[in-house]
Amino acid sequence: MTTPMPPNPEAPRPTPVPARGFRSAPAQGPRRVVITGLGPLSSIGTGTDAFTTGLRQGRSGVTPITAFDTTGFAHANACQVQDFDPAPLLHRLTPAHYGRAAQFSAAAARMAVADAGLTDADLASVRVQISVGTTDGESYDLDLITEAHLHGGLPAVTPQAARRVPAPLLGLAVARELGLADTEILTIGTACSAGNYSLGNGLDAIRHGDAEIALCGGADAFCRKTFAAFYRLGTIAPDCCRPFDTDRQGILTGEGAGMLLLESLDSALARGARIYAEILGYGLNCDAYHPVAPQEDSVARCLQLALDDAGLKPAEVDLISAHGTGTKANDVTESRAIRQVYGAAPPRTISLKSMLGHTMGAASALGAIACSLAITHGFIPPTINHRTTDPECAVDCVPNHAVPADLRIVQNNGLAFGGNNAAVVLGRYEGRREGGVL
């Protein structure tokens, strides 16, 4: 949904000044859109340098759960962001006024803006779209409110705690942190594919001239509700997540945020910005086939929609960052859908969830960041914890160790409950692009 921007209690809006090198006039036809800023916040590293190192090393974010009392659960591991302190990352917000997920999204957006070499004044002078996807919103705070109510009754629930709960605060926190007003803010609740949905929105906004800058991504905080729900479904792995492995036993829930700064190619070139990758296209569909089971043909159609939007053929894709949850149903279904589109020998297909856990609304946003870094630095992150590939999956998942690779085109998948599928195609920027060939 689109949220109107209320008055910002945190800080005044910066005085608008001409932005450096931005070009507001729409070009003839759709504009090319590039990624110039990255803001990863995860269990394996926060910031581009730490996150890149974590990906290269195949770092595991798995630790015992500390967010709540796990008594009664036979196993209780997750991928939490350890020792998160929002204060050094935020310039305007008072962290106590916002829930953990909103703190994540604002901190990640702040990192993305700095990484792009922009200032708040630059953003204030142009049209900006903010789009944040989520699965749980502020369910972590709802957990705390519920616990307080159970033990102390209604008087134990503070007004401040209740004010932190609304999910639109994930986007509002970004706008307030950056001092933006009169800004389009979207909160996208398409669960585990919401980050890719946000990127698709940002891509359309810029390529059709509705915005000059788009801050897109997703955020979720670890919560008892989601862990318990997956546990009751029998899909929580006892030790670690093993996507595409014969012995896979399910997911590990996680948390984090990924925010990406998008702008037109003309603007990026005019201001001499570093370009991580170009967003070439995306595909979305929703089949409503089943609340939790993916549908192979629908996933395949989504992947093809993304390629069609990018003007690419399957043979041009070098790598797929899969949804890859590590459950029996998802990995087989997604692998079969990939082979529908790519044939019997698909590109190497990895799962970042082996390292990050399932970060819910942040998953495909962090996936897009990882893809951008892989393109920029010439490597493929591994699928860790791998022992034996399930013959029903039949993909090269780059087991356990990163490998060097010359990547030109990468596809990033996000699949969600209810059949909300989203795929984004990223490419290395190489100048002119005609007829689907870089």
One Martini backbone bead per residue (centre of mass of N, CA, C, O) as a GRO file, in nm:
protein
  438
    1MET     BB    1   0.102   0.032   0.012
    2THR     BB    2   0.029   0.375   0.026
    3THR     BB    3   0.194   0.629   0.221
    4PRO     BB    4   0.143   0.902   0.373
    5MET     BB    5   0.329   1.179   0.472
    6PRO     BB    6   0.397   1.276   0.770
    7PRO     BB    7   0.507   1.450   1.000
    8ASN     BB    8   0.832   1.511   1.117
    9PRO     BB    9   0.956   1.465   1.448
   10GLU     BB   10   1.277   1.442   1.417
   11ALA     BB   11   1.316   1.645   1.157
   12PRO     BB   12   1.405   1.860   0.938
   13ARG     BB   13   1.404   1.958   0.627
   14PRO     BB   14   1.603   2.003   0.390
   15THR     BB   15   1.736   2.222   0.186
   16PRO     BB   16   1.695   2.261  -0.130
   17VAL     BB   17   1.916   2.139  -0.384
   18PRO     BB   18   2.099   2.084  -0.637
   19ALA     BB   19   2.171   1.808  -0.789
   20ARG     BB   20   2.429   1.591  -0.881
   21GLY     BB   21   2.360   1.515  -1.216
   22PHE     BB   22   2.070   1.515  -1.244
   23ARG     BB   23   1.800   1.381  -1.456
   24SER     BB   24   1.461   1.465  -1.511
   25ALA     BB   25   1.429   1.419  -1.801
   26PRO     BB   26   1.280   1.224  -2.002
   27ALA     BB   27   1.341   0.995  -2.210
   28GLN     BB   28   1.328   0.816  -2.486
   29GLY     BB   29   1.172   0.614  -2.345
   30PRO     BB   30   1.291   0.390  -2.154
   31ARG     BB   31   1.490   0.384  -1.889
   32ARG     BB   32   1.778   0.311  -1.758
   33VAL     BB   33   1.864   0.098  -1.472
   34VAL     BB   34   2.058   0.144  -1.173
   35ILE     BB   35   2.297   0.038  -0.929
   36THR     BB   36   2.460   0.260  -0.663
   37GLY     BB   37   2.336   0.130  -0.387
   38LEU     BB   38   2.417  -0.046  -0.074
   39GLY     BB   39   2.217  -0.213   0.211
   40PRO     BB   40   2.343  -0.445   0.419
   41LEU     BB   41   2.167  -0.652   0.677
   42SER     BB   42   2.321  -0.922   0.857
   43SER     BB   43   2.443  -1.228   0.991
   44ILE     BB   44   2.723  -1.192   0.788
   45GLY     BB   45   2.681  -0.874   0.747
   46THR     BB   46   2.750  -0.516   0.749
   47GLY     BB   47   2.780  -0.400   0.470
   48THR     BB   48   2.959  -0.445   0.187
   49ASP     BB   49   3.223  -0.561   0.295
   50ALA     BB   50   3.115  -0.772   0.499
   51PHE     BB   51   2.921  -0.914   0.305
   52THR     BB   52   3.126  -1.001   0.094
   53THR     BB   53   3.299  -1.169   0.282
   54GLY     BB   54   3.076  -1.367   0.367
   55LEU     BB   55   3.027  -1.478   0.082
   56ARG     BB   56   3.315  -1.575   0.014
   57GLN     BB   57   3.337  -1.760   0.288
   58GLY     BB   58   3.072  -1.900   0.368
   59ARG     BB   59   2.905  -1.786   0.594
   60SER     BB   60   2.749  -1.849   0.902
   61GLY     BB   61   2.445  -1.728   1.084
   62VAL     BB   62   2.431  -1.946   1.299
   63THR     BB   63   2.240  -1.947   1.608
   64PRO     BB   64   2.120  -1.935   1.897
   65ILE     BB   65   1.841  -1.840   2.038
   66THR     BB   66   1.773  -1.498   2.201
   67ALA     BB   67   1.484  -1.351   2.164
   68PHE     BB   68   1.374  -1.614   2.319
   69ASP     BB   69   1.220  -1.858   2.482
   70THR     BB   70   1.290  -2.217   2.393
   71THR     BB   71   1.113  -2.369   2.558
   72GLY     BB   72   0.995  -2.677   2.395
   73PHE     BB   73   1.214  -2.686   2.183
   74ALA     BB   74   1.414  -2.913   2.027
   75HIS     BB   75   1.496  -2.676   1.829
   76ALA     BB   76   1.703  -2.343   1.823
   77ASN     BB   77   1.779  -2.202   1.538
   78ALA     BB   78   1.934  -1.905   1.382
   79CYS     BB   79   1.955  -1.577   1.191
   80GLN     BB   80   2.089  -1.338   1.366
   81VAL     BB   81   2.149  -1.009   1.454
   82GLN     BB   82   2.424  -0.929   1.612
   83ASP     BB   83   2.469  -0.654   1.800
   84PHE     BB   84   2.253  -0.440   1.739
   85ASP     BB   85   2.321  -0.085   1.667
   86PRO     BB   86   2.154   0.196   1.556
   87ALA     BB   87   2.291   0.464   1.638
   88PRO     BB   88   2.543   0.479   1.430
   89LEU     BB   89   2.340   0.456   1.165
   90LEU     BB   90   2.170   0.698   1.276
   91HIS     BB   91   2.086   1.053   1.243
   92ARG     BB   92   1.761   1.104   1.333
   93LEU     BB   93   1.655   0.879   1.478
   94THR     BB   94   1.473   0.735   1.741
   95PRO     BB   95   1.487   0.411   1.810
   96ALA     BB   96   1.253   0.382   2.035
   97HIS     BB   97   1.021   0.467   1.813
   98TYR     BB   98   1.112   0.187   1.682
   99GLY     BB   99   1.129  -0.095   1.542
  100ARG     BB  100   1.344  -0.329   1.433
  101ALA     BB  101   1.264  -0.324   1.130
  102ALA     BB  102   1.280  -0.015   1.097
  103GLN     BB  103   1.572   0.007   1.176
  104PHE     BB  104   1.677  -0.164   0.948
  105SER     BB  105   1.569   0.000   0.703
  106ALA     BB  106   1.703   0.272   0.776
  107ALA     BB  107   1.996   0.171   0.789
  108ALA     BB  108   2.010   0.055   0.501
  109ALA     BB  109   1.942   0.321   0.355
  110ARG     BB  110   2.176   0.485   0.463
  111MET     BB  111   2.394   0.305   0.334
  112ALA     BB  112   2.303   0.334   0.036
  113VAL     BB  113   2.344   0.639   0.013
  114ALA     BB  114   2.643   0.645   0.087
  115ASP     BB  115   2.734   0.439  -0.133
  116ALA     BB  116   2.630   0.645  -0.369
  117GLY     BB  117   2.727   0.946  -0.290
  118LEU     BB  118   2.495   1.077  -0.117
  119THR     BB  119   2.269   1.317   0.001
  120ASP     BB  120   2.000   1.454   0.145
  121ALA     BB  121   1.993   1.697  -0.049
  122ASP     BB  122   1.979   1.538  -0.307
  123LEU     BB  123   1.706   1.398  -0.246
  124ALA     BB  124   1.531   1.665  -0.191
  125SER     BB  125   1.550   1.760  -0.517
  126VAL     BB  126   1.391   1.491  -0.580
  127ARG     BB  127   1.229   1.220  -0.687
  128VAL     BB  128   1.115   0.978  -0.444
  129GLN     BB  129   1.111   0.628  -0.389
  130ILE     BB  130   0.965   0.414  -0.137
  131SER     BB  131   1.034   0.052  -0.091
  132VAL     BB  132   0.896  -0.193   0.141
  133GLY     BB  133   0.937  -0.519   0.229
  134THR     BB  134   0.725  -0.776   0.398
  135THR     BB  135   0.602  -1.014   0.638
  136ASP     BB  136   0.589  -0.905   0.966
  137GLY     BB  137   0.692  -0.642   1.034
  138GLU     BB  138   0.621  -0.595   1.392
  139SER     BB  139   0.615  -0.886   1.542
  140TYR     BB  140   0.821  -0.853   1.764
  141ASP     BB  141   0.649  -0.643   1.919
  142LEU     BB  142   0.401  -0.821   1.947
  143ASP     BB  143   0.535  -1.027   2.123
  144LEU     BB  144   0.596  -0.830   2.359
  145ILE     BB  145   0.305  -0.742   2.409
  146THR     BB  146   0.188  -1.020   2.468
  147GLU     BB  147   0.371  -1.087   2.707
  148ALA     BB  148   0.294  -0.844   2.882
  149HIS     BB  149  -0.012  -0.907   2.894
  150LEU     BB  150   0.004  -1.193   3.019
  151HIS     BB  151   0.172  -1.092   3.287
  152GLY     BB  152   0.027  -0.770   3.327
  153GLY     BB  153  -0.160  -0.674   3.138
  154LEU     BB  154  -0.258  -0.385   2.999
  155PRO     BB  155  -0.068  -0.194   3.174
  156ALA     BB  156   0.202  -0.329   3.043
  157VAL     BB  157   0.119  -0.167   2.790
  158THR     BB  158   0.267   0.060   2.604
  159PRO     BB  159   0.223   0.315   2.389
  160GLN     BB  160   0.497   0.294   2.248
  161ALA     BB  161   0.469  -0.001   2.159
  162ALA     BB  162   0.214   0.041   1.983
  163ARG     BB  163   0.344   0.261   1.787
  164ARG     BB  164   0.557   0.044   1.653
  165VAL     BB  165   0.373  -0.164   1.474
  166PRO     BB  166   0.319  -0.046   1.208
  167ALA     BB  167   0.431  -0.135   0.896
  168PRO     BB  168   0.471   0.155   0.754
  169LEU     BB  169   0.729   0.230   0.930
  170LEU     BB  170   0.947   0.116   0.743
  171GLY     BB  171   0.921   0.359   0.539
  172LEU     BB  172   0.901   0.607   0.723
  173ALA     BB  173   1.181   0.576   0.850
  174VAL     BB  174   1.335   0.638   0.595
  175ALA     BB  175   1.225   0.924   0.541
  176ARG     BB  176   1.308   1.044   0.819
  177GLU     BB  177   1.611   0.980   0.809
  178LEU     BB  178   1.635   1.154   0.519
  179GLY     BB  179   1.436   1.410   0.519
  180LEU     BB  180   1.158   1.330   0.380
  181ALA     BB  181   0.902   1.473   0.180
  182ASP     BB  182   0.663   1.412  -0.036
  183THR     BB  183   0.672   1.087  -0.046
  184GLU     BB  184   0.670   0.787  -0.188
  185ILE     BB  185   0.520   0.512   0.003
  186LEU     BB  186   0.582   0.159   0.017
  187THR     BB  187   0.406  -0.134   0.132
  188ILE     BB  188   0.506  -0.479   0.100
  189GLY     BB  189   0.315  -0.800   0.163
  190THR     BB  190   0.473  -1.054  -0.015
  191ALA     BB  191   0.682  -1.156   0.162
  192CYS     BB  192   0.942  -1.351   0.027
  193SER     BB  193   0.905  -1.145  -0.248
  194ALA     BB  194   0.908  -0.832  -0.168
  195GLY     BB  195   1.183  -0.727  -0.266
  196ASN     BB  196   1.125  -0.770  -0.571
  197TYR     BB  197   0.877  -0.597  -0.586
  198SER     BB  198   1.024  -0.334  -0.515
  199LEU     BB  199   1.216  -0.335  -0.758
  200GLY     BB  200   0.995  -0.322  -0.972
  201ASN     BB  201   0.883  -0.051  -0.887
  202GLY     BB  202   1.145   0.113  -0.921
  203LEU     BB  203   1.194   0.054  -1.215
  204ASP     BB  204   0.933   0.182  -1.324
  205ALA     BB  205   0.961   0.468  -1.204
  206ILE     BB  206   1.225   0.536  -1.365
  207ARG     BB  207   1.177   0.440  -1.666
  208HIS     BB  208   0.897   0.643  -1.664
  209GLY     BB  209   0.951   0.918  -1.477
  210ASP     BB  210   0.838   0.907  -1.158
  211ALA     BB  211   1.150   0.888  -1.079
  212GLU     BB  212   1.497   0.935  -0.978
  213ILE     BB  213   1.467   0.778  -0.704
  214ALA     BB  214   1.513   0.444  -0.555
  215LEU     BB  215   1.417   0.284  -0.250
  216CYS     BB  216   1.481  -0.065  -0.222
  217GLY     BB  217   1.323  -0.350  -0.039
  218GLY     BB  218   1.379  -0.525   0.281
  219ALA     BB  219   1.223  -0.624   0.610
  220ASP     BB  220   1.309  -0.825   0.909
  221ALA     BB  221   1.230  -0.958   1.223
  222PHE     BB  222   1.275  -1.165   1.458
  223CYS     BB  223   1.019  -1.414   1.555
  224ARG     BB  224   0.811  -1.624   1.722
  225LYS     BB  225   0.574  -1.663   1.530
  226THR     BB  226   0.732  -1.770   1.280
  227PHE     BB  227   0.889  -1.994   1.408
  228ALA     BB  228   0.641  -2.154   1.519
  229ALA     BB  229   0.500  -2.199   1.250
  230PHE     BB  230   0.728  -2.360   1.110
  231TYR     BB  231   0.753  -2.572   1.327
  232ARG     BB  232   0.457  -2.683   1.298
  233LEU     BB  233   0.516  -2.759   0.988
  234GLY     BB  234   0.811  -2.903   0.983
  235THR     BB  235   1.049  -2.671   0.859
  236ILE     BB  236   1.267  -2.689   1.081
  237ALA     BB  237   1.585  -2.712   1.121
  238PRO     BB  238   1.805  -2.851   1.354
  239ASP     BB  239   2.081  -2.696   1.232
  240CYS     BB  240   2.068  -2.654   0.904
  241CYS     BB  241   2.075  -2.531   0.578
  242ARG     BB  242   2.013  -2.763   0.276
  243PRO     BB  243   2.008  -2.692  -0.022
  244PHE     BB  244   1.958  -2.954  -0.257
  245ASP     BB  245   1.974  -3.176  -0.051
  246THR     BB  246   1.906  -3.492   0.040
  247ASP     BB  247   1.920  -3.397   0.371
  248ARG     BB  248   1.709  -3.201   0.389
  249GLN     BB  249   1.496  -3.018   0.665
  250GLY     BB  250   1.496  -2.701   0.609
  251ILE     BB  251   1.465  -2.413   0.773
  252LEU     BB  252   1.594  -2.091   0.877
  253THR     BB  253   1.534  -1.833   1.050
  254GLY     BB  254   1.553  -1.473   1.004
  255GLU     BB  255   1.729  -1.153   0.954
  256GLY     BB  256   1.690  -0.819   0.807
  257ALA     BB  257   1.834  -0.607   0.538
  258GLY     BB  258   1.761  -0.460   0.205
  259MET     BB  259   1.901  -0.179   0.027
  260LEU     BB  260   1.842  -0.002  -0.284
  261LEU     BB  261   1.987   0.221  -0.521
  262LEU     BB  262   1.809   0.384  -0.775
  263GLU     BB  263   1.888   0.489  -1.118
  264SER     BB  264   1.960   0.638  -1.383
  265LEU     BB  265   2.202   0.617  -1.609
  266ASP     BB  266   2.238   0.916  -1.672
  267SER     BB  267   2.282   1.006  -1.379
  268ALA     BB  268   2.522   0.825  -1.310
  269LEU     BB  269   2.710   0.937  -1.531
  270ALA     BB  270   2.695   1.244  -1.462
  271ARG     BB  271   2.815   1.179  -1.150
  272GLY     BB  272   3.016   0.930  -1.142
  273ALA     BB  273   2.901   0.660  -1.065
  274ARG     BB  274   2.883   0.366  -0.926
  275ILE     BB  275   2.819   0.050  -1.092
  276TYR     BB  276   2.694  -0.259  -1.018
  277ALA     BB  277   2.410  -0.266  -1.183
  278GLU     BB  278   2.157  -0.371  -1.402
  279ILE     BB  279   1.813  -0.346  -1.452
  280LEU     BB  280   1.641  -0.542  -1.694
  281GLY     BB  281   1.412  -0.706  -1.521
  282TYR     BB  282   1.073  -0.838  -1.452
  283GLY     BB  283   0.861  -1.077  -1.261
  284LEU     BB  284   0.504  -1.137  -1.202
  285ASN     BB  285   0.301  -1.360  -0.989
  286CYS     BB  286  -0.031  -1.516  -0.901
  287ASP     BB  287  -0.193  -1.833  -0.825
  288ALA     BB  288  -0.333  -1.946  -0.560
  289TYR     BB  289  -0.284  -2.261  -0.518
  290HIS     BB  290  -0.137  -2.236  -0.223
  291PRO     BB  291  -0.039  -2.133   0.079
  292VAL     BB  292   0.264  -2.318   0.071
  293ALA     BB  293   0.268  -2.437  -0.219
  294PRO     BB  294   0.431  -2.463  -0.497
  295GLN     BB  295   0.403  -2.391  -0.858
  296GLU     BB  296   0.570  -2.478  -1.127
  297ASP     BB  297   0.440  -2.326  -1.371
  298SER     BB  298   0.431  -2.048  -1.233
  299VAL     BB  299   0.730  -2.012  -1.188
  300ALA     BB  300   0.813  -2.034  -1.484
  301ARG     BB  301   0.651  -1.789  -1.581
  302CYS     BB  302   0.804  -1.581  -1.413
  303LEU     BB  303   1.085  -1.625  -1.534
  304GLN     BB  304   0.996  -1.554  -1.825
  305LEU     BB  305   0.896  -1.267  -1.771
  306ALA     BB  306   1.173  -1.155  -1.695
  307LEU     BB  307   1.315  -1.215  -1.963
  308ASP     BB  308   1.121  -1.058  -2.143
  309ASP     BB  309   1.164  -0.779  -2.010
  310ALA     BB  310   1.486  -0.798  -2.077
  311GLY     BB  311   1.542  -0.935  -2.361
  312LEU     BB  312   1.604  -1.249  -2.305
  313LYS     BB  313   1.780  -1.546  -2.305
  314PRO     BB  314   1.858  -1.820  -2.129
  315ALA     BB  315   2.161  -1.847  -2.242
  316GLU     BB  316   2.250  -1.555  -2.101
  317VAL     BB  317   2.254  -1.690  -1.828
  318ASP     BB  318   2.489  -1.744  -1.548
  319LEU     BB  319   2.287  -1.704  -1.289
  320ILE     BB  320   2.109  -1.837  -0.997
  321SER     BB  321   1.914  -1.700  -0.738
  322ALA     BB  322   1.750  -1.877  -0.529
  323HIS     BB  323   1.523  -1.940  -0.301
  324GLY     BB  324   1.616  -2.193  -0.146
  325THR     BB  325   1.502  -2.323   0.152
  326GLY     BB  326   1.531  -2.656   0.216
  327THR     BB  327   1.283  -2.788   0.121
  328LYS     BB  328   1.133  -3.038  -0.034
  329ALA     BB  329   0.932  -2.877  -0.216
  330ASN     BB  330   1.083  -2.626  -0.322
  331ASP     BB  331   1.342  -2.739  -0.459
  332VAL     BB  332   1.202  -2.915  -0.669
  333THR     BB  333   1.009  -2.710  -0.797
  334GLU     BB  334   1.218  -2.495  -0.876
  335SER     BB  335   1.402  -2.678  -1.047
  336ARG     BB  336   1.184  -2.753  -1.255
  337ALA     BB  337   1.121  -2.464  -1.345
  338ILE     BB  338   1.403  -2.403  -1.448
  339ARG     BB  339   1.404  -2.633  -1.665
  340GLN     BB  340   1.171  -2.529  -1.832
  341VAL     BB  341   1.341  -2.270  -1.921
  342TYR     BB  342   1.664  -2.392  -1.942
  343GLY     BB  343   1.671  -2.687  -1.921
  344ALA     BB  344   1.897  -2.952  -1.852
  345ALA     BB  345   2.130  -2.699  -1.836
  346PRO     BB  346   2.152  -2.494  -1.612
  347PRO     BB  347   2.254  -2.268  -1.436
  348ARG     BB  348   2.393  -2.182  -1.176
  349THR     BB  349   2.245  -2.270  -0.842
  350ILE     BB  350   2.176  -2.079  -0.560
  351SER     BB  351   2.174  -2.048  -0.184
  352LEU     BB  352   2.169  -1.804   0.067
  353LYS     BB  353   2.014  -1.956   0.303
  354SER     BB  354   2.258  -2.120   0.404
  355MET     BB  355   2.364  -1.847   0.549
  356LEU     BB  356   2.100  -1.642   0.626
  357GLY     BB  357   1.856  -1.762   0.594
  358HIS     BB  358   1.519  -1.670   0.638
  359THR     BB  359   1.443  -1.316   0.580
  360MET     BB  360   1.197  -1.286   0.415
  361GLY     BB  361   1.145  -0.972   0.305
  362ALA     BB  362   1.477  -0.964   0.264
  363ALA     BB  363   1.571  -1.192   0.074
  364SER     BB  364   1.564  -1.070  -0.227
  365ALA     BB  365   1.728  -0.818  -0.154
  366LEU     BB  366   1.985  -0.965  -0.065
  367GLY     BB  367   2.009  -1.113  -0.332
  368ALA     BB  368   2.054  -0.858  -0.510
  369ILE     BB  369   2.309  -0.771  -0.366
  370ALA     BB  370   2.473  -1.028  -0.418
  371CYS     BB  371   2.457  -1.010  -0.726
  372SER     BB  372   2.597  -0.735  -0.755
  373LEU     BB  373   2.864  -0.826  -0.621
  374ALA     BB  374   2.926  -1.062  -0.810
  375ILE     BB  375   2.950  -0.893  -1.066
  376THR     BB  376   3.166  -0.689  -0.966
  377HIS     BB  377   3.380  -0.928  -0.836
  378GLY     BB  378   3.377  -1.217  -0.970
  379PHE     BB  379   3.157  -1.418  -0.813
  380ILE     BB  380   3.032  -1.716  -0.640
  381PRO     BB  381   2.832  -1.799  -0.413
  382PRO     BB  382   2.764  -2.036  -0.188
  383THR     BB  383   2.636  -2.354  -0.093
  384ILE     BB  384   2.609  -2.451   0.211
  385ASN     BB  385   2.606  -2.763   0.377
  386HIS     BB  386   2.702  -2.958   0.152
  387ARG     BB  387   2.690  -3.305   0.016
  388THR     BB  388   2.420  -3.404  -0.161
  389THR     BB  389   2.261  -3.403  -0.448
  390ASP     BB  390   1.950  -3.399  -0.551
  391PRO     BB  391   1.828  -3.551  -0.831
  392GLU     BB  392   1.558  -3.371  -0.837
  393CYS     BB  393   1.727  -3.105  -0.883
  394ALA     BB  394   1.975  -3.079  -1.074
  395VAL     BB  395   2.214  -2.877  -0.963
  396ASP     BB  396   2.460  -2.627  -0.955
  397CYS     BB  397   2.532  -2.502  -0.618
  398VAL     BB  398   2.806  -2.436  -0.525
  399PRO     BB  399   2.969  -2.600  -0.301
  400ASN     BB  400   3.096  -2.428   0.001
  401HIS     BB  401   3.251  -2.258  -0.238
  402ALA     BB  402   3.369  -2.007  -0.383
  403VAL     BB  403   3.378  -1.874  -0.722
  404PRO     BB  404   3.504  -1.771  -0.997
  405ALA     BB  405   3.337  -1.521  -1.220
  406ASP     BB  406   3.194  -1.416  -1.534
  407LEU     BB  407   2.938  -1.193  -1.491
  408ARG     BB  408   2.643  -1.069  -1.672
  409ILE     BB  409   2.390  -1.260  -1.588
  410VAL     BB  410   2.128  -1.239  -1.331
  411GLN     BB  411   1.901  -1.431  -1.134
  412ASN     BB  412   1.633  -1.341  -0.898
  413ASN     BB  413   1.453  -1.521  -0.656
  414GLY     BB  414   1.094  -1.508  -0.541
  415LEU     BB  415   0.899  -1.698  -0.307
  416ALA     BB  416   0.553  -1.722  -0.194
  417PHE     BB  417   0.291  -1.729  -0.038
  418GLY     BB  418   0.026  -1.791  -0.260
  419GLY     BB  419   0.209  -1.747  -0.526
  420ASN     BB  420   0.424  -1.509  -0.486
  421ASN     BB  421   0.606  -1.417  -0.760
  422ALA     BB  422   0.962  -1.316  -0.813
  423ALA     BB  423   1.175  -1.173  -1.073
  424VAL     BB  424   1.518  -1.066  -1.127
  425VAL     BB  425   1.727  -0.893  -1.368
  426LEU     BB  426   2.080  -0.877  -1.389
  427GLY     BB  427   2.350  -0.657  -1.511
  428ARG     BB  428   2.625  -0.569  -1.662
  429TYR     BB  429   2.776  -0.280  -1.727
  430GLU     BB  430   2.835  -0.205  -2.107
  431GLY     BB  431   2.667   0.011  -2.223
  432ARG     BB  432   2.528  -0.064  -2.483
  433ARG     BB  433   2.180  -0.185  -2.549
  434GLU     BB  434   2.075  -0.439  -2.786
  435GLY     BB  435   1.858  -0.692  -2.834
  436GLY     BB  436   1.957  -0.833  -2.549
  437VAL     BB  437   2.261  -0.724  -2.581
  438LEU     BB  438   2.563  -0.626  -2.416
   0.00000   0.00000   0.00000
